[in-house]
Amino acid sequence: MDIGDMRRDFESDGLDRDQLDDNPMQQFQVWFEDARKADILEPNAMSLATAGNDGLPDLRTVLLKYFDDSGFVFYTNYGSRKAHEMEQNPKAALLFPWLGLNRQVRIQGKVEKVSKTESLRYFASRPRGSQIGAWVSEQSKVITSRGLLEQKVAEIKRKFNDGEVPLPSFWGGFRVVPHSIEFWQGRPSRLHDRFEYNQTEPGDGKLWTIDRLQP
């Protein structure tokens, strides 16, 4: 199938340096709120790229659950494929494709586990069905039928009955601590505006350089 003629011009007012906050996390919050107000479907959906010891890139979509100056937090099964890859190589890349606004945000950084307290706080806020699902699924493992999965759901429901569902020891959060964040604004004729923040000093007092990149 030849789809070479599928294209559209990205119409927007563009992006200039004086429109950007000096702190990329503050700038991300501005764009995130813009995406929410524009009714972008799942504005917190982000592509997560990882690679294990074999160097083979892996990619999937996960949901951002929290962000602040420390980084971007999501939750998963610690036995999953992505968790194993991040243990082997604690680095990751994120992509927020807000194409309805002709925008993308690209992030690179190191990965660390969040505290058990943070994981417990978020787990307690989840719907009961999602809590039970976390107990049921050995994420990324082979299963012969959906019927077995539904059987495990029934078993876990009986186990906890109507009581509190505790945090599984094999489930929790990861934080991507950014060292590079790029804000991409689509423009006509593929002459897009791109600004990249790069960390210049480690630690809580981190400083950032801001550079315009060629499209």
N, C-alpha and C positions, 0 to 999 in steps of 0.2 A: 504494500500500500504506500503510495507516494503522497506524503502530507506536507511537502515542502512549501506549498502555497498557503498553509494555515498560518496566519499572522494577523496582528492588529497593532496599531500605534498606541503607545501608552500616553494618553493625554493627561497632563497634570501641570500644576503651576511650578513644579521643580523644587529644588532644595538648595539653599545657600548656607554657607558656614555660619552667618550671623543668626540663622534660625535655630541653630543647634545649642543645646545645653552643654556646658563643659563636662558634665558628668553623664556618661553613657547610660547609666541606669535610670537617671531622671528623664533622659531623652526617650528611653525605651518605654517608660511609664506613659509619657505623652502619646506616643504612637499606639501603645496598647489601648489606651482609653479611646483614641480615634477609631480603632478597629471595633471596639465594643459598641460605640455610638453608631457606627456604620452598619451594624447588624451583620458583620462578617461571621459566617458559620464557624463555630468553635475557634474563636480568636486565640485561645490558649493552646491550640493544637500545634505541635512543633515536630519537625523531623529531627531524629536523634541519630547521629552517625558515630559508630564506634569501630574499633578494630582490635582483635586479640593478638596473641603472639604470632599467628600465621600472617599477619599484615593484611588480611583480606577485609576490605571495608564492608560494614553491615549497616543497614538503614531501616528505620521504622518510624511510625508516628506515635508519639506519647503526648500526654496532657501536662502542661505546666500547672503546678498547683500553688506556687508561691515564688515571689522574687523580691529581692531587696539589694542593697549594696554588696551583700556577700555572695550573691549569685542566683541561679535559677534551679528550683527544686521540683523533682517529679518522684513518683513512687512506683515500685515494682516488686516482683518476687526476686529475692536474692539468689535463687537458683536458676534464674532465667538466662538465656543466651547472652543478652546484653549485659547483665550483671557480671557474668564470668569474663566477658571481654573487657569490661571496665576494671575488673580486678587485675587482669593481666596487663592492661595498658590504661592507666587512669587518666585518660584524655578523651575529649569528646567534642563534637561540633553540633550546633543546633541551627535550625532554619525555621523562621516564621514566615510563611508565604501568604501575606495579606494582599493577594492579587486584585481583590475588589477595590483596593485603594492604590493600585499600581505600586505596591511597596513590598519589600522583603527586609528581614533582619537576619544577618548571619553572625554566629557567635562561635568562638573557639575558646577552650579553657581546660583546666584540670578538673578531675572528678573526685569527690569525697562523699562518704556516707554522712547523712544527717544523724543527729543524736537520736537515741531511742525515745527520748521525751518528745521530740518533734514528730517522730513517726507515730507515736501513740496518740498525740493530740489530733493529728490528721485522721488516723484510722477511726478514732471515736466519732468523727464528724461524718463518716461515710454512711450511706444507706445500708441497712442491715443486709440486703441482698448482696451488695458489693463486699461487705465484710465476710460473708459466708463464701463468696466466690474466691476471695483471697486464700481461704483455707483449702478450698477444693482443688484448685488448679496447680499442678506441678508444671509451671509455665515452660513452654518450649519442648517439653517431653512428648514422645509419641504416645498416642492413645488409639485403641482399635475401633472405638465407636463413641458417638455422643451419648448413647445409652449409659455407658460406664460413668461418664461425667455427671449425668443427671442422677445416677445412683449414689454417687459420692455426695452430691448436694443434699439428697434426702438424709444420708447418714449424718452429715454435719448439722443439719437442722435438728435432728433428733438428739444429737449430742449436746447441743447448747439449749435446746428447747426454747423457752421464751426468755432465757437469761442473757446476760451481757456476753457479747462475742469478744474474746480477748485478742490482742495483737499477736499474730503468728511470729515466731522467732525468726522465720525465714522471709519476712516481708518488711519493707521499709523504704526510706527515701535516699535519693542521691542528690547532690548539689553540684552543678557545673559552675565553677568559679572562673569567670571570664578573664582572658588576657587580651582578647581582640573582639570588637563588635563593629559590624558594618551595617550602615543604614543605606538602603538602596531605594531610590525613587525613580520610577519609570518615566521616560521622556520620549517625545516623537523621534522617529528615525534611528532608534536604538542609541541615542546619545544621552544615556541615563546619568543621573546624578548619584554618585557614590561617595560616602564619607566613612572612613575607617578610624576607629578609636583603638589605640594600642597602649597597653599599660607600660609605664616607664619606671615605676617603683613598686616593689612588692609590699604587702601588708595592708593594714587598715587605712593608712594614709596614702593610698595609691594615687598616682597622678597619671594623666592620659595625654598622649599626643593625638591630634586630629588632622587627618590628611584627606584631601580630595583625590579619589582614584579615577583613572580614565575608564570609560564605560566598556 
